[in-house]
Amino acid sequence: MLVKDIGICVGRQEYSETSQIATIFTRGQGKIRGIAKGARRAKSKFGGGIELLSRGQVVFSPGHGRGLVTLTEWTAQENYLGLRRDLRQLYRAYYLAELVDLFTEEQDRHEQLYDFFCQGLSELSSGRGWEEFLVFQVRLLMEVGLSPQLSSCGRCGKGSGGRAAGHISFSEGGILCRGCAGGVSEKERISPAGLEILRKLSSHAARSPTNEPTYKQGEAGGAVLEDEKGRQAQKLLNYWVRSALNREPKTAYLLC
Ligand SMILES: [Zn+2]
């Protein structure tokens, strides 16, 4: 039985002189890892190979249970060429692809996350995706049940109103009130501004996918995000992701 789906390539490795193994985040089947035999031949059913961060139609034979599937066809539909012209956006896209790969299980479906991922790549490809880049990370964490608790203390559950929280802790599941912070060693500093921006990103992340950019031009937090606040938010998200995975993603060093 063959399955036809659409998906985005989030990882690839050469397998032999002519074949490759590709990790594809599909809309209907979730992440699949498959071998594309002969993919690198010019006249294959894979159009010469499956490019990282390209979106297309894939046909595969699922095999039994999880594990390596056999890819039989790939037709690229969107290569996000804008990314190839802007290294900074390309690196962000690499990072998101790695996170999708690391945080999702094989053949575990995440349709909405897939739509958000397409939206995020389009935004990055058009050069305006910094906010979308941050929001997608929060969405991904929400989708897999690992997003931080930001409205009340992760340890005692008391509402902090924001100002009192000076730390965030992955092991406690979110921000810490002043009373609890002293008793928790695994924690990271969070400034009131950092907390505010994380909350803003979370409320944006809870929305449905659209064709509109996450922030409209001139909206509070839009252009300003790029510099100071955006960097703070990324630092906090990096800490959260690193703690959740128990290691640094390989592409994290590319972010600046
Ligand atoms: Zn507390």
Boltz pocket constraint, residues with backbone or C-beta under 6 A from the ligand:
constraints:
  - pocket:
      binder: B
      contacts: [[A, 153], [A, 154], [A, 155], [A, 156], [A, 157], [A, 158], [A, 176], [A, 177], [A, 178], [A, 179], [A, 180], [A, 181]]
      max_distance: 6.0
